[in-house]
Amino acid sequence: MNINMPTSLAGGRYQLGQLVGRGGMAEVHVATDTRLGRTVAVKIMRADFATDSIFLERFRREAHSVAQMNNPNIVNIYDSGEETVTTETGEIEHLPYLVMEYVKGQTLRDILKVNGALSQRDAEQVMMGVLNALEYSHRMGIIHRDIKPGNIMISEQGVVKVMDFGIARAIDDSAATMTQSQGVVGTAQYLSPEQARGESVDMRSDLYSAGVVLYEMITGRLPYEGESPVAVAIQHINSIPLSPREIDPEIPEALEAITMKAMASDVNQRYVSADAMLGDLEGFRKN
């Protein structure tokens, strides 16, 4: 669908600048909030998804999920709305948008692509930020369900910011699964076994994904890779990955133990909360 993209939103309040990111269902522009005189990021749904009720619901859910949260390790959402645009055929479409905190920095995905495995200290620092964000969002009743390096920003000051709560759900509404009409939930390489099986999820599913991110940060590789998302998802269900120390014997046993406990196939063998995992990580750092 070809549309005439606006150069500003909300009656001229947000002046759109350059495109800084493109995701599965949205584009992110840097923008100026002319009323408050600050730089923001504006996430606008791609026009080809504007008539898709599932994607619209997901986009609105992100606004609802994050608007109520205020944590230094979660990207803030300041405003949301819908902009009326005209297609080349003269039809009227409504494009939802979110106005977010602008984080100057890089995603963890980009950092890992360039550097491979991170130093032990950097990996711990990033994971503590992620766990702080999860501890807070879980306490607020929200499961993220798509924790992965592409959704973790590292600011130029080194602050960790978790973003994209687009498939987050309230803890009491977490029975929605991959097999339901919301489509595939999560990203295959970081998917918990229960998500891959299409079962209900709880906060421990986020901790599994965090464990996979920690594994990748300390080893420089993913625990499971395959030719298709389905092949990877099956490995999460049926396989046991190489332990981090089999890949790099320099990795301390205690750090390996934390990683593998978070990634336990059996949900009951995992950490019960982000706070519990954070406690072990902080204990390891002190020792």
PyRosetta script that sets phi, psi and omega in degrees:
from pyrosetta import init, pose_from_sequence

init()
pose = pose_from_sequence("MNINMPTSLAGGRYQLGQLVGRGGMAEVHVATDTRLGRTVAVKIMRADFATDSIFLERFRREAHSVAQMNNPNIVNIYDSGEETVTTETGEIEHLPYLVMEYVKGQTLRDILKVNGALSQRDAEQVMMGVLNALEYSHRMGIIHRDIKPGNIMISEQGVVKVMDFGIARAIDDSAATMTQSQGVVGTAQYLSPEQARGESVDMRSDLYSAGVVLYEMITGRLPYEGESPVAVAIQHINSIPLSPREIDPEIPEALEAITMKAMASDVNQRYVSADAMLGDLEGFRKN")
pose.set_psi(1, 125.0)
pose.set_omega(1, 177.7)
pose.set_phi(2, -96.0)
pose.set_psi(2, 126.0)
pose.set_omega(2, 178.7)
pose.set_phi(3, -130.6)
pose.set_psi(3, 161.8)
pose.set_omega(3, 174.9)
pose.set_phi(4, -89.1)
pose.set_psi(4, 102.5)
pose.set_omega(4, -176.7)
pose.set_phi(5, -67.2)
pose.set_psi(5, 136.1)
pose.set_omega(5, 179.5)
pose.set_phi(6, -71.5)
pose.set_psi(6, 156.1)
pose.set_omega(6, 175.0)
pose.set_phi(7, -98.0)
pose.set_psi(7, -10.3)
pose.set_omega(7, 176.5)
pose.set_phi(8, -148.8)
pose.set_psi(8, 163.6)
pose.set_omega(8, -178.8)
pose.set_phi(9, -129.9)
pose.set_psi(9, 163.8)
pose.set_omega(9, 175.8)
pose.set_phi(10, 54.3)
pose.set_psi(10, 51.2)
pose.set_omega(10, 176.3)
pose.set_phi(11, 64.2)
pose.set_psi(11, 30.5)
pose.set_omega(11, 177.6)
pose.set_phi(12, 95.2)
pose.set_psi(12, -3.5)
pose.set_omega(12, -177.9)
pose.set_phi(13, -64.0)
pose.set_psi(13, -43.2)
pose.set_omega(13, -177.8)
pose.set_phi(14, -105.6)
pose.set_psi(14, 110.3)
pose.set_omega(14, 178.0)
pose.set_phi(15, -89.1)
pose.set_psi(15, 117.3)
pose.set_omega(15, -174.9)
pose.set_phi(16, -78.4)
pose.set_psi(16, 136.8)
pose.set_omega(16, 176.0)
pose.set_phi(17, -111.0)
pose.set_psi(17, -145.3)
pose.set_omega(17, -172.4)
pose.set_phi(18, -70.4)
pose.set_psi(18, 154.7)
pose.set_omega(18, 175.2)
pose.set_phi(19, -73.6)
pose.set_psi(19, 126.0)
pose.set_omega(19, -178.2)
pose.set_phi(20, -116.8)
pose.set_psi(20, -7.6)
pose.set_omega(20, 179.1)
pose.set_phi(21, -165.6)
pose.set_psi(21, 150.3)
pose.set_omega(21, 178.0)
pose.set_phi(22, -137.7)
pose.set_psi(22, 124.7)
pose.set_omega(22, -179.0)
pose.set_phi(23, -115.7)
pose.set_psi(23, -168.4)
pose.set_omega(23, -176.7)
pose.set_phi(24, -62.5)
pose.set_psi(24, -34.2)
pose.set_omega(24, -175.2)
pose.set_phi(25, -129.4)
pose.set_psi(25, -0.2)
pose.set_omega(25, -174.4)
pose.set_phi(26, -149.5)
pose.set_psi(26, 163.7)
pose.set_omega(26, 172.8)
pose.set_phi(27, -118.7)
pose.set_psi(27, 147.4)
pose.set_omega(27, -179.9)
pose.set_phi(28, -116.5)
pose.set_psi(28, 126.4)
pose.set_omega(28, 177.2)
pose.set_phi(29, -114.6)
pose.set_psi(29, 145.9)
pose.set_omega(29, 166.8)
pose.set_phi(30, -76.6)
pose.set_psi(30, 145.4)
pose.set_omega(30, -175.7)
pose.set_phi(31, -149.6)
pose.set_psi(31, 165.8)
pose.set_omega(31, 176.0)
pose.set_phi(32, -112.9)
pose.set_psi(32, 127.7)
pose.set_omega(32, 172.1)
pose.set_phi(33, -84.5)
pose.set_psi(33, 102.9)
pose.set_omega(33, -173.2)
pose.set_phi(34, -69.9)
pose.set_psi(34, -23.9)
pose.set_omega(34, -179.6)
pose.set_phi(35, -73.5)
pose.set_psi(35, -41.3)
pose.set_omega(35, -177.2)
pose.set_phi(36, -102.0)
pose.set_psi(36, -6.4)
pose.set_omega(36, 177.7)
pose.set_phi(37, 65.2)
pose.set_psi(37, 37.5)
pose.set_omega(37, 179.6)
pose.set_phi(38, -128.5)
pose.set_psi(38, 157.0)
pose.set_omega(38, 176.5)
pose.set_phi(39, -83.0)
pose.set_psi(39, 134.2)
pose.set_omega(39, 179.2)
pose.set_phi(40, -132.9)
pose.set_psi(40, 170.9)
pose.set_omega(40, 170.6)
pose.set_phi(41, -110.8)
pose.set_psi(41, 136.6)
pose.set_omega(41, 179.1)
pose.set_phi(42, -118.1)
pose.set_psi(42, 122.4)
pose.set_omega(42, 179.1)
pose.set_phi(43, -100.6)
pose.set_psi(43, 116.5)
pose.set_omega(43, -176.9)
pose.set_phi(44, -115.1)
pose.set_psi(44, 130.8)
pose.set_omega(44, 178.1)
pose.set_phi(45, -62.4)
pose.set_psi(45, 137.3)
pose.set_omega(45, 177.0)
pose.set_phi(46, -64.3)
pose.set_psi(46, 141.5)
pose.set_omega(46, -174.3)
pose.set_phi(47, -58.7)
pose.set_psi(47, -33.2)
pose.set_omega(47, -177.4)
pose.set_phi(48, -70.0)
pose.set_psi(48, -10.5)
pose.set_omega(48, 177.5)
pose.set_phi(49, -106.2)
pose.set_psi(49, -2.6)
pose.set_omega(49, -171.8)
pose.set_phi(50, -64.1)
pose.set_psi(50, -21.4)
pose.set_omega(50, 179.7)
pose.set_phi(51, -104.1)
pose.set_psi(51, 4.4)
pose.set_omega(51, -178.7)
pose.set_phi(52, -91.1)
pose.set_psi(52, 112.6)
pose.set_omega(52, -172.8)
pose.set_phi(53, -63.7)
pose.set_psi(53, -32.7)
pose.set_omega(53, -179.4)
pose.set_phi(54, -67.0)
pose.set_psi(54, -45.1)
pose.set_omega(54, -179.9)
pose.set_phi(55, -69.8)
pose.set_psi(55, -35.6)
pose.set_omega(55, 176.6)
pose.set_phi(56, -61.8)
pose.set_psi(56, -43.0)
pose.set_omega(56, 179.4)
pose.set_phi(57, -63.7)
pose.set_psi(57, -41.4)
pose.set_omega(57, -179.9)
pose.set_phi(58, -63.8)
pose.set_psi(58, -42.1)
pose.set_omega(58, -179.3)
pose.set_phi(59, -64.8)
pose.set_psi(59, -44.6)
pose.set_omega(59, 180.0)
pose.set_phi(60, -67.2)
pose.set_psi(60, -33.8)
pose.set_omega(60, 179.1)
pose.set_phi(61, -63.3)
pose.set_psi(61, -37.8)
pose.set_omega(61, 178.9)
pose.set_phi(62, -60.8)
pose.set_psi(62, -45.4)
pose.set_omega(62, 179.3)
pose.set_phi(63, -59.4)
pose.set_psi(63, -43.9)
pose.set_omega(63, -177.6)
pose.set_phi(64, -68.3)
pose.set_psi(64, -42.2)
pose.set_omega(64, -177.0)
pose.set_phi(65, -62.0)
pose.set_psi(65, -48.0)
pose.set_omega(65, -169.6)
pose.set_phi(66, -88.5)
pose.set_psi(66, -23.2)
pose.set_omega(66, -177.5)
pose.set_phi(67, -58.1)
pose.set_psi(67, -30.2)
pose.set_omega(67, -175.8)
pose.set_phi(68, -88.9)
pose.set_psi(68, -2.8)
pose.set_omega(68, -175.4)
pose.set_phi(69, -103.2)
pose.set_psi(69, 143.5)
pose.set_omega(69, 178.4)
pose.set_phi(70, -143.0)
pose.set_psi(70, 99.7)
pose.set_omega(70, -175.8)
pose.set_phi(71, -148.1)
pose.set_psi(71, 138.9)
pose.set_omega(71, -177.1)
pose.set_phi(72, -62.4)
pose.set_psi(72, -17.9)
pose.set_omega(72, -179.6)
pose.set_phi(73, -102.9)
pose.set_psi(73, 12.9)
pose.set_omega(73, 176.2)
pose.set_phi(74, -124.5)
pose.set_psi(74, 132.4)
pose.set_omega(74, 178.3)
pose.set_phi(75, -63.6)
pose.set_psi(75, 123.6)
pose.set_omega(75, -178.2)
pose.set_phi(76, -73.7)
pose.set_psi(76, 144.6)
pose.set_omega(76, 168.7)
pose.set_phi(77, -108.3)
pose.set_psi(77, 125.5)
pose.set_omega(77, -176.1)
pose.set_phi(78, -94.4)
pose.set_psi(78, -32.2)
pose.set_omega(78, -170.1)
pose.set_phi(79, -160.2)
pose.set_psi(79, 160.4)
pose.set_omega(79, 172.9)
pose.set_phi(80, -150.6)
pose.set_psi(80, 159.9)
pose.set_omega(80, -179.5)
pose.set_phi(81, -175.8)
pose.set_psi(81, -172.0)
pose.set_omega(81, 176.2)
pose.set_phi(82, -133.7)
pose.set_psi(82, 134.0)
pose.set_omega(82, -179.6)
pose.set_phi(83, -104.5)
pose.set_psi(83, 133.9)
pose.set_omega(83, 177.4)
pose.set_phi(84, -85.1)
pose.set_psi(84, 125.4)
pose.set_omega(84, -179.6)
pose.set_phi(85, -129.2)
pose.set_psi(85, 162.1)
pose.set_omega(85, -178.7)
pose.set_phi(86, -114.2)
pose.set_psi(86, 133.1)
pose.set_omega(86, 176.9)
pose.set_phi(87, -80.3)
pose.set_psi(87, 170.5)
pose.set_omega(87, 179.6)
pose.set_phi(88, -65.0)
pose.set_psi(88, -20.8)
pose.set_omega(88, 178.7)
pose.set_phi(89, -91.8)
pose.set_psi(89, 4.4)
pose.set_omega(89, 176.4)
pose.set_phi(90, 90.0)
pose.set_psi(90, 3.1)
pose.set_omega(90, 178.3)
pose.set_phi(91, -77.3)
pose.set_psi(91, 151.5)
pose.set_omega(91, 178.6)
pose.set_phi(92, -96.3)
pose.set_psi(92, 130.2)
pose.set_omega(92, 175.7)
pose.set_phi(93, -125.4)
pose.set_psi(93, 154.9)
pose.set_omega(93, 177.5)
pose.set_phi(94, -114.0)
pose.set_psi(94, 116.8)
pose.set_omega(94, -179.5)
pose.set_phi(95, -101.2)
pose.set_psi(95, 113.5)
pose.set_omega(95, 176.6)
pose.set_phi(96, -70.5)
pose.set_psi(96, 150.6)
pose.set_omega(96, 176.6)
pose.set_phi(97, -144.2)
pose.set_psi(97, 155.7)
pose.set_omega(97, 174.2)
pose.set_phi(98, -122.0)
pose.set_psi(98, 137.1)
pose.set_omega(98, 174.5)
pose.set_phi(99, -103.6)
pose.set_psi(99, 120.3)
pose.set_omega(99, -171.9)
pose.set_phi(100, -123.4)
pose.set_psi(100, 164.8)
pose.set_omega(100, 170.1)
pose.set_phi(101, -57.8)
pose.set_psi(101, 134.2)
pose.set_omega(101, 177.2)
pose.set_phi(102, -90.1)
pose.set_psi(102, 118.4)
pose.set_omega(102, -179.3)
pose.set_phi(103, -106.1)
pose.set_psi(103, 114.5)
pose.set_omega(103, 178.4)
pose.set_phi(104, -85.0)
pose.set_psi(104, 114.6)
pose.set_omega(104, -177.4)
pose.set_phi(105, 168.5)
pose.set_psi(105, -151.6)
pose.set_omega(105, -177.9)
pose.set_phi(106, -132.7)
pose.set_psi(106, 157.0)
pose.set_omega(106, 171.6)
pose.set_phi(107, -78.5)
pose.set_psi(107, 154.5)
pose.set_omega(107, 175.3)
pose.set_phi(108, -60.4)
pose.set_psi(108, -32.8)
pose.set_omega(108, 176.9)
pose.set_phi(109, -55.8)
pose.set_psi(109, -49.0)
pose.set_omega(109, -179.0)
pose.set_phi(110, -64.6)
pose.set_psi(110, -39.4)
pose.set_omega(110, -179.5)
pose.set_phi(111, -64.5)
pose.set_psi(111, -43.7)
pose.set_omega(111, -179.9)
pose.set_phi(112, -66.5)
pose.set_psi(112, -35.9)
pose.set_omega(112, 178.9)
pose.set_phi(113, -61.4)
pose.set_psi(113, -40.5)
pose.set_omega(113, -176.9)
pose.set_phi(114, -79.9)
pose.set_psi(114, -42.8)
pose.set_omega(114, -169.9)
pose.set_phi(115, -100.2)
pose.set_psi(115, -17.1)
pose.set_omega(115, -171.0)
pose.set_phi(116, 70.0)
pose.set_psi(116, -145.9)
pose.set_omega(116, -178.3)
pose.set_phi(117, -58.1)
pose.set_psi(117, 141.5)
pose.set_omega(117, 177.6)
pose.set_phi(118, -88.1)
pose.set_psi(118, 164.1)
pose.set_omega(118, 172.3)
pose.set_phi(119, -64.3)
pose.set_psi(119, 154.0)
pose.set_omega(119, -179.1)
pose.set_phi(120, -55.8)
pose.set_psi(120, -43.0)
pose.set_omega(120, -178.6)
pose.set_phi(121, -63.2)
pose.set_psi(121, -44.3)
pose.set_omega(121, 179.8)
pose.set_phi(122, -65.5)
pose.set_psi(122, -41.2)
pose.set_omega(122, 179.9)
pose.set_phi(123, -61.6)
pose.set_psi(123, -42.6)
pose.set_omega(123, 178.4)
pose.set_phi(124, -62.8)
pose.set_psi(124, -43.8)
pose.set_omega(124, -178.0)
pose.set_phi(125, -60.6)
pose.set_psi(125, -45.9)
pose.set_omega(125, 179.4)
pose.set_phi(126, -63.5)
pose.set_psi(126, -46.5)
pose.set_omega(126, -176.2)
pose.set_phi(127, -65.0)
pose.set_psi(127, -35.2)
pose.set_omega(127, 177.7)
pose.set_phi(128, -64.5)
pose.set_psi(128, -37.7)
pose.set_omega(128, 175.7)
pose.set_phi(129, -64.8)
pose.set_psi(129, -43.4)
pose.set_omega(129, 179.4)
pose.set_phi(130, -62.7)
pose.set_psi(130, -44.6)
pose.set_omega(130, -178.6)
pose.set_phi(131, -67.9)
pose.set_psi(131, -34.2)
pose.set_omega(131, 175.9)
pose.set_phi(132, -63.2)
pose.set_psi(132, -42.6)
pose.set_omega(132, 177.5)
pose.set_phi(133, -62.6)
pose.set_psi(133, -43.4)
pose.set_omega(133, -178.3)
pose.set_phi(134, -69.3)
pose.set_psi(134, -40.8)
pose.set_omega(134, 178.7)
pose.set_phi(135, -57.6)
pose.set_psi(135, -42.2)
pose.set_omega(135, -179.5)
pose.set_phi(136, -69.2)
pose.set_psi(136, -49.3)
pose.set_omega(136, -176.6)
pose.set_phi(137, -64.7)
pose.set_psi(137, -36.8)
pose.set_omega(137, 177.6)
pose.set_phi(138, -66.0)
pose.set_psi(138, -38.5)
pose.set_omega(138, 178.2)
pose.set_phi(139, -64.9)
pose.set_psi(139, -31.3)
pose.set_omega(139, 177.8)
pose.set_phi(140, -81.5)
pose.set_psi(140, -0.7)
pose.set_omega(140, 176.8)
pose.set_phi(141, 87.8)
pose.set_psi(141, 19.2)
pose.set_omega(141, -176.8)
pose.set_phi(142, -119.3)
pose.set_psi(142, 126.7)
pose.set_omega(142, 172.3)
pose.set_phi(143, -97.6)
pose.set_psi(143, 131.2)
pose.set_omega(143, -176.2)
pose.set_phi(144, -72.6)
pose.set_psi(144, -52.0)
pose.set_omega(144, 175.7)
pose.set_phi(145, 74.1)
pose.set_psi(145, 5.7)
pose.set_omega(145, 175.1)
pose.set_phi(146, -149.4)
pose.set_psi(146, 48.2)
pose.set_omega(146, 177.1)
pose.set_phi(147, -72.9)
pose.set_psi(147, 121.8)
pose.set_omega(147, 179.7)
pose.set_phi(148, -161.4)
pose.set_psi(148, 163.4)
pose.set_omega(148, -176.9)
pose.set_phi(149, -58.2)
pose.set_psi(149, -29.9)
pose.set_omega(149, 179.1)
pose.set_phi(150, -69.2)
pose.set_psi(150, -16.8)
pose.set_omega(150, 179.8)
pose.set_phi(151, -106.0)
pose.set_psi(151, 14.2)
pose.set_omega(151, 178.4)
pose.set_phi(152, -121.1)
pose.set_psi(152, 115.8)
pose.set_omega(152, 179.0)
pose.set_phi(153, -96.8)
pose.set_psi(153, 143.9)
pose.set_omega(153, 171.4)
pose.set_phi(154, -117.5)
pose.set_psi(154, 115.2)
pose.set_omega(154, -177.6)
pose.set_phi(155, -72.5)
pose.set_psi(155, 167.0)
pose.set_omega(155, 178.6)
pose.set_phi(156, -60.8)
pose.set_psi(156, -23.3)
pose.set_omega(156, 178.0)
pose.set_phi(157, -88.1)
pose.set_psi(157, 0.0)
pose.set_omega(157, 178.7)
pose.set_phi(158, 87.7)
pose.set_psi(158, 11.4)
pose.set_omega(158, 179.2)
pose.set_phi(159, -82.2)
pose.set_psi(159, 133.3)
pose.set_omega(159, 179.1)
pose.set_phi(160, -86.5)
pose.set_psi(160, 130.4)
pose.set_omega(160, -179.5)
pose.set_phi(161, -131.4)
pose.set_psi(161, 118.7)
pose.set_omega(161, 176.2)
pose.set_phi(162, -86.6)
pose.set_psi(162, 136.2)
pose.set_omega(162, -178.2)
pose.set_phi(163, -135.1)
pose.set_psi(163, -177.8)
pose.set_omega(163, 177.5)
pose.set_phi(164, 59.0)
pose.set_psi(164, 74.7)
pose.set_omega(164, 174.2)
pose.set_phi(165, -90.7)
pose.set_psi(165, 30.3)
pose.set_omega(165, -173.9)
pose.set_phi(166, -61.9)
pose.set_psi(166, -26.7)
pose.set_omega(166, 177.6)
pose.set_phi(167, -116.6)
pose.set_psi(167, 17.0)
pose.set_omega(167, 176.4)
pose.set_phi(168, -63.9)
pose.set_psi(168, 151.8)
pose.set_omega(168, 177.2)
pose.set_phi(169, -141.2)
pose.set_psi(169, 153.8)
pose.set_omega(169, 174.5)
pose.set_phi(170, -62.8)
pose.set_psi(170, 143.7)
pose.set_omega(170, -177.9)
pose.set_phi(171, -57.0)
pose.set_psi(171, -36.1)
pose.set_omega(171, -179.1)
pose.set_phi(172, -81.5)
pose.set_psi(172, 2.6)
pose.set_omega(172, 179.6)
pose.set_phi(173, -123.6)
pose.set_psi(173, 25.7)
pose.set_omega(173, -169.3)
pose.set_phi(174, -87.0)
pose.set_psi(174, 6.1)
pose.set_omega(174, -179.6)
pose.set_phi(175, -72.9)
pose.set_psi(175, -15.2)
pose.set_omega(175, 176.7)
pose.set_phi(176, -62.4)
pose.set_psi(176, 133.4)
pose.set_omega(176, -171.2)
pose.set_phi(177, -131.2)
pose.set_psi(177, -179.1)
pose.set_omega(177, 177.8)
pose.set_phi(178, -56.6)
pose.set_psi(178, -32.4)
pose.set_omega(178, -171.7)
pose.set_phi(179, -84.5)
pose.set_psi(179, -4.9)
pose.set_omega(179, -178.8)
pose.set_phi(180, -92.9)
pose.set_psi(180, -178.6)
pose.set_omega(180, -168.8)
pose.set_phi(181, -68.0)
pose.set_psi(181, -10.1)
pose.set_omega(181, 179.0)
pose.set_phi(182, -70.3)
pose.set_psi(182, -8.4)
pose.set_omega(182, -177.7)
pose.set_phi(183, 83.7)
pose.set_psi(183, -174.6)
pose.set_omega(183, -177.9)
pose.set_phi(184, -63.8)
pose.set_psi(184, 131.6)
pose.set_omega(184, -177.2)
pose.set_phi(185, -108.3)
pose.set_psi(185, 116.9)
pose.set_omega(185, 179.4)
pose.set_phi(186, 99.8)
pose.set_psi(186, 176.7)
pose.set_omega(186, -177.6)
pose.set_phi(187, -115.2)
pose.set_psi(187, 128.8)
pose.set_omega(187, -166.3)
pose.set_phi(188, -49.0)
pose.set_psi(188, -46.3)
pose.set_omega(188, -174.3)
pose.set_phi(189, -64.5)
pose.set_psi(189, -21.5)
pose.set_omega(189, -174.6)
pose.set_phi(190, -116.5)
pose.set_psi(190, 13.3)
pose.set_omega(190, -171.6)
pose.set_phi(191, -81.8)
pose.set_psi(191, 134.1)
pose.set_omega(191, 176.3)
pose.set_phi(192, -72.2)
pose.set_psi(192, 153.7)
pose.set_omega(192, 179.7)
pose.set_phi(193, -56.2)
pose.set_psi(193, -37.9)
pose.set_omega(193, -179.0)
pose.set_phi(194, -68.8)
pose.set_psi(194, -33.1)
pose.set_omega(194, 174.3)
pose.set_phi(195, -66.8)
pose.set_psi(195, -43.2)
pose.set_omega(195, -179.5)
pose.set_phi(196, -62.5)
pose.set_psi(196, -32.4)
pose.set_omega(196, 179.0)
pose.set_phi(197, -81.9)
pose.set_psi(197, -6.2)
pose.set_omega(197, -178.8)
pose.set_phi(198, 78.4)
pose.set_psi(198, 22.9)
pose.set_omega(198, 179.0)
pose.set_phi(199, -91.5)
pose.set_psi(199, 172.8)
pose.set_omega(199, 178.4)
pose.set_phi(200, -69.7)
pose.set_psi(200, 153.2)
pose.set_omega(200, -176.8)
pose.set_phi(201, -120.3)
pose.set_psi(201, 158.1)
pose.set_omega(201, 171.1)
pose.set_phi(202, -136.7)
pose.set_psi(202, -167.4)
pose.set_omega(202, -173.6)
pose.set_phi(203, -61.4)
pose.set_psi(203, -23.5)
pose.set_omega(203, 179.9)
pose.set_phi(204, -69.9)
pose.set_psi(204, -19.2)
pose.set_omega(204, 174.5)
pose.set_phi(205, -67.4)
pose.set_psi(205, -39.9)
pose.set_omega(205, 175.0)
pose.set_phi(206, -62.6)
pose.set_psi(206, -36.6)
pose.set_omega(206, -178.3)
pose.set_phi(207, -70.1)
pose.set_psi(207, -33.2)
pose.set_omega(207, 174.4)
pose.set_phi(208, -61.1)
pose.set_psi(208, -48.4)
pose.set_omega(208, -180.0)
pose.set_phi(209, -61.6)
pose.set_psi(209, -39.6)
pose.set_omega(209, 176.7)
pose.set_phi(210, -62.7)
pose.set_psi(210, -37.9)
pose.set_omega(210, 177.4)
pose.set_phi(211, -62.1)
pose.set_psi(211, -40.3)
pose.set_omega(211, 177.9)
pose.set_phi(212, -64.3)
pose.set_psi(212, -41.0)
pose.set_omega(212, 178.3)
pose.set_phi(213, -62.8)
pose.set_psi(213, -42.8)
pose.set_omega(213, 178.7)
pose.set_phi(214, -63.2)
pose.set_psi(214, -43.4)
pose.set_omega(214, 177.3)
pose.set_phi(215, -55.6)
pose.set_psi(215, -47.3)
pose.set_omega(215, -178.9)
pose.set_phi(216, -65.8)
pose.set_psi(216, -38.1)
pose.set_omega(216, -179.1)
pose.set_phi(217, -65.8)
pose.set_psi(217, -38.4)
pose.set_omega(217, -174.7)
pose.set_phi(218, -88.9)
pose.set_psi(218, -22.7)
pose.set_omega(218, -178.9)
pose.set_phi(219, -104.7)
pose.set_psi(219, -21.3)
pose.set_omega(219, -176.9)
pose.set_phi(220, 82.0)
pose.set_psi(220, 7.7)
pose.set_omega(220, 179.0)
pose.set_phi(221, -145.6)
pose.set_psi(221, 163.1)
pose.set_omega(221, 178.7)
pose.set_phi(222, -84.5)
pose.set_psi(222, 151.0)
pose.set_omega(222, 178.1)
pose.set_phi(223, -66.2)
pose.set_psi(223, -33.9)
pose.set_omega(223, -179.0)
pose.set_phi(224, -134.6)
pose.set_psi(224, 135.4)
pose.set_omega(224, 173.2)
pose.set_phi(225, -136.3)
pose.set_psi(225, 152.1)
pose.set_omega(225, -179.2)
pose.set_phi(226, -160.2)
pose.set_psi(226, 176.2)
pose.set_omega(226, -175.7)
pose.set_phi(227, -78.7)
pose.set_psi(227, -15.3)
pose.set_omega(227, -179.5)
pose.set_phi(228, -147.0)
pose.set_psi(228, 158.0)
pose.set_omega(228, 176.2)
pose.set_phi(229, -55.9)
pose.set_psi(229, -36.0)
pose.set_omega(229, -179.5)
pose.set_phi(230, -65.9)
pose.set_psi(230, -41.9)
pose.set_omega(230, 179.8)
pose.set_phi(231, -62.1)
pose.set_psi(231, -39.7)
pose.set_omega(231, 179.2)
pose.set_phi(232, -68.3)
pose.set_psi(232, -43.7)
pose.set_omega(232, -179.3)
pose.set_phi(233, -59.8)
pose.set_psi(233, -39.4)
pose.set_omega(233, 179.6)
pose.set_phi(234, -64.0)
pose.set_psi(234, -37.9)
pose.set_omega(234, 178.1)
pose.set_phi(235, -63.9)
pose.set_psi(235, -39.2)
pose.set_omega(235, 177.3)
pose.set_phi(236, -58.9)
pose.set_psi(236, -33.7)
pose.set_omega(236, -178.8)
pose.set_phi(237, -79.1)
pose.set_psi(237, -42.9)
pose.set_omega(237, -167.3)
pose.set_phi(238, -107.1)
pose.set_psi(238, -15.0)
pose.set_omega(238, -169.9)
pose.set_phi(239, -111.9)
pose.set_psi(239, 163.0)
pose.set_omega(239, 171.7)
pose.set_phi(240, -116.1)
pose.set_psi(240, 126.1)
pose.set_omega(240, -176.5)
pose.set_phi(241, -75.0)
pose.set_psi(241, 163.6)
pose.set_omega(241, 168.8)
pose.set_phi(242, -57.0)
pose.set_psi(242, 140.4)
pose.set_omega(242, 176.9)
pose.set_phi(243, -72.9)
pose.set_psi(243, 150.4)
pose.set_omega(243, -179.1)
pose.set_phi(244, -52.4)
pose.set_psi(244, -37.2)
pose.set_omega(244, -177.6)
pose.set_phi(245, -73.4)
pose.set_psi(245, -19.3)
pose.set_omega(245, 172.6)
pose.set_phi(246, -71.3)
pose.set_psi(246, -27.7)
pose.set_omega(246, 178.2)
pose.set_phi(247, -84.7)
pose.set_psi(247, -42.5)
pose.set_omega(247, 179.9)
pose.set_phi(248, -141.9)
pose.set_psi(248, 102.1)
pose.set_omega(248, -177.5)
pose.set_phi(249, -62.0)
pose.set_psi(249, -13.1)
pose.set_omega(249, 179.7)
pose.set_phi(250, -74.4)
pose.set_psi(250, -17.6)
pose.set_omega(250, -179.0)
pose.set_phi(251, -66.9)
pose.set_psi(251, 127.7)
pose.set_omega(251, -179.2)
pose.set_phi(252, -62.0)
pose.set_psi(252, 145.0)
pose.set_omega(252, -179.5)
pose.set_phi(253, -57.8)
pose.set_psi(253, -39.1)
pose.set_omega(253, -177.0)
pose.set_phi(254, -65.7)
pose.set_psi(254, -37.5)
pose.set_omega(254, 179.5)
pose.set_phi(255, -70.3)
pose.set_psi(255, -38.6)
pose.set_omega(255, 175.4)
pose.set_phi(256, -61.0)
pose.set_psi(256, -43.0)
pose.set_omega(256, -178.1)
pose.set_phi(257, -62.1)
pose.set_psi(257, -41.8)
pose.set_omega(257, 178.2)
pose.set_phi(258, -61.6)
pose.set_psi(258, -45.9)
pose.set_omega(258, -178.2)
pose.set_phi(259, -61.3)
pose.set_psi(259, -47.5)
pose.set_omega(259, -174.9)
pose.set_phi(260, -72.8)
pose.set_psi(260, -29.7)
pose.set_omega(260, 175.9)
pose.set_phi(261, -67.6)
pose.set_psi(261, -42.2)
pose.set_omega(261, 177.9)
pose.set_phi(262, -61.6)
pose.set_psi(262, -33.9)
pose.set_omega(262, -175.9)
pose.set_phi(263, -94.9)
pose.set_psi(263, 15.0)
pose.set_omega(263, -179.9)
pose.set_phi(264, -59.2)
pose.set_psi(264, 134.4)
pose.set_omega(264, -179.9)
pose.set_phi(265, -61.5)
pose.set_psi(265, -43.3)
pose.set_omega(265, 178.7)
pose.set_phi(266, -79.2)
pose.set_psi(266, 118.2)
pose.set_omega(266, -175.7)
pose.set_phi(267, -57.3)
pose.set_psi(267, -28.4)
pose.set_omega(267, -179.0)
pose.set_phi(268, -76.7)
pose.set_psi(268, -12.6)
pose.set_omega(268, 177.6)
pose.set_phi(269, -91.5)
pose.set_psi(269, -7.5)
pose.set_omega(269, -177.8)
pose.set_phi(270, -82.6)
pose.set_psi(270, 175.2)
pose.set_omega(270, 171.3)
pose.set_phi(271, -61.7)
pose.set_psi(271, 143.6)
pose.set_omega(271, -178.9)
pose.set_phi(272, -79.1)
pose.set_psi(272, -20.7)
pose.set_omega(272, -178.1)
pose.set_phi(273, -156.2)
pose.set_psi(273, 161.8)
pose.set_omega(273, 175.5)
pose.set_phi(274, -61.6)
pose.set_psi(274, -35.1)
pose.set_omega(274, -180.0)
pose.set_phi(275, -62.4)
pose.set_psi(275, -39.4)
pose.set_omega(275, 179.7)
pose.set_phi(276, -66.0)
pose.set_psi(276, -42.4)
pose.set_omega(276, 178.5)
pose.set_phi(277, -66.8)
pose.set_psi(277, -40.1)
pose.set_omega(277, 177.8)
pose.set_phi(278, -61.6)
pose.set_psi(278, -40.2)
pose.set_omega(278, 179.4)
pose.set_phi(279, -61.3)
pose.set_psi(279, -43.4)
pose.set_omega(279, 178.6)
pose.set_phi(280, -65.4)
pose.set_psi(280, -39.9)
pose.set_omega(280, -179.6)
pose.set_phi(281, -65.8)
pose.set_psi(281, -41.8)
pose.set_omega(281, 178.6)
pose.set_phi(282, -66.9)
pose.set_psi(282, -39.4)
pose.set_omega(282, 176.0)
pose.set_phi(283, -60.9)
pose.set_psi(283, -42.1)
pose.set_omega(283, 178.3)
pose.set_phi(284, -62.7)
pose.set_psi(284, -43.0)
pose.set_omega(284, 179.9)
pose.set_phi(285, -61.5)
pose.set_psi(285, -41.9)
pose.set_omega(285, -177.8)
pose.set_phi(286, -66.6)
pose.set_psi(286, -31.8)
pose.set_omega(286, -177.2)
pose.set_phi(287, -90.0)
pose.dump_pdb("model.pdb")
